[in-house]
Amino acid sequence: MSSPLPLKQKEGERLEFKSRRILVDPEKVARAAVAMLNASGGEVWIGIMEAPGSNVVEPIEEVERERARLQDSLLDLIEPRCLHHEVAVTVEGEGQGGSVLRVALTPDSRRRPFALLGSHGGRYFLRRFDNRIVPMTREEIRDGFVQHPGSGEGAEAPAKLRDERTRLVESNARRFSLLLEPAGRGQLRLERLEETGILADPTCTGTPRSSYNYAAAFIHGRAEGADEGGESLLRVGDDALSLRVYEGGGIRFGSSLESLAGGRIFDLSGGRLVGTPQVLSPEALLGYTLSSFRLAAQLLASDDLWDRLPAPPMWAALFIAGFEGWVLPPGLNSLTWRYEVERHRYADKDYFGEPLAFRFEEVQQHPDTCGLRLLRRLYWRFGWRREDHVPSPQSVGLGKPRL
């Protein structure tokens, strides 16, 4: 049953209203959410505007889709990663003037302080004071960590992810790496996996052969057994395009940046015509990422491939080394961005996205959604904030993945 809409209430320490237009920039919703989590909790209503006499309802179209997108975004933008009972996004108002969204915030004081992960890097500690959002003081932040050291989800990203990041930096390579690693090692039957043909046939995971997908590594070399750090693995491809599946359950897809290049554009933002060959293909980026998650989902669902299943959660990270100067186009059919290339050129040397943890059920049931959460952070770093800036399996025009 829907909660009654707060049409007669005013904003305060535990209540805030936002226009439905805020959904194009979920970081602003996350900012309000973090502030309430660091205070006494509360509610953020999206699609209700404060007005004299009675607040105004702005019905949200495709509200269930927007609810799912916002829930995923809040999980990505808040640290420590919020539990479902702490941040719940629900659809309200059906039959009361139109559907809106309610973000209910019920913080666990043992997990404070919460931080907003900015799209351009950095962590922002905020709290609610009356109807305003203010920065937390150094003393408040310090006291939170001292009182509840190590609070959070009780798990850290496996050391293997940190080690691979270090190796990638030290290699000075220009390289794209997608890493999937379970929290606890399993025992995958690699010989049996090779016999199934899953690694060579992407259709086993519901991925068309015509798409960019993990099986493209076979063009660069057949599957071979290998050993790395005392762990057996199957390795496919070469430095240009590679796939590695580890006995413990980890998956790595990697390629040179040149293998992901998406053609040539011309920059007119400076009043001159300049050729720019360093363009990352949205289609390749999306296809390789989503198909790798689909491979992970297929492996987790195949009990006969394991002598011992790995322990959840599944950690995932996206690392791109030697990325400075590259451009990532948005995932929508628009040419206007081509006239503002300099605004969206990557300024740092490398991109190392924070690892995200996924429940095994999430990976098995919604592998594409998991992959898109990783990619969304990368697009945010390029300044692409709107939801349709990020390509999807259903998108048309620029970035269509053919998945």
Secondary structure, 3 states (H helix, E strand, C coil): CCCCCCCCCCCECCEEEECHHHHHCHHHHHHHHHHHHCCCCEEEEECEECCCCCCEECCCCCHHHHHHHHHHHHHHHEECCCCCCCEEEEEECCCCCCCEEEEEECCCHHHCCCEEECCCCCEECEEEECCEEEECCHHHHHHHHHHCCCCCCCCCCCHHHHHHHHHHHHHCCCEEEEEEEEEECCEECHHHHHHHCCCCCHHHHCCCCCCCCHHHHHHHCCCEEEEECCEEEEEEECCCEEEEEECCCCEEEEEEHHHHECCCEEECCCCCCEEECCEECHHHHHHHHHHHHHHHHHHHHCHHHEEECCEEEEEEEEEEECCCCCECCCCCCCCHHHHHHHHHECCCCCEECCCEEECHHHHHHCHHHHHHHHHHHHHHHCCCCCHHHCCCCCCCCCCCCCC
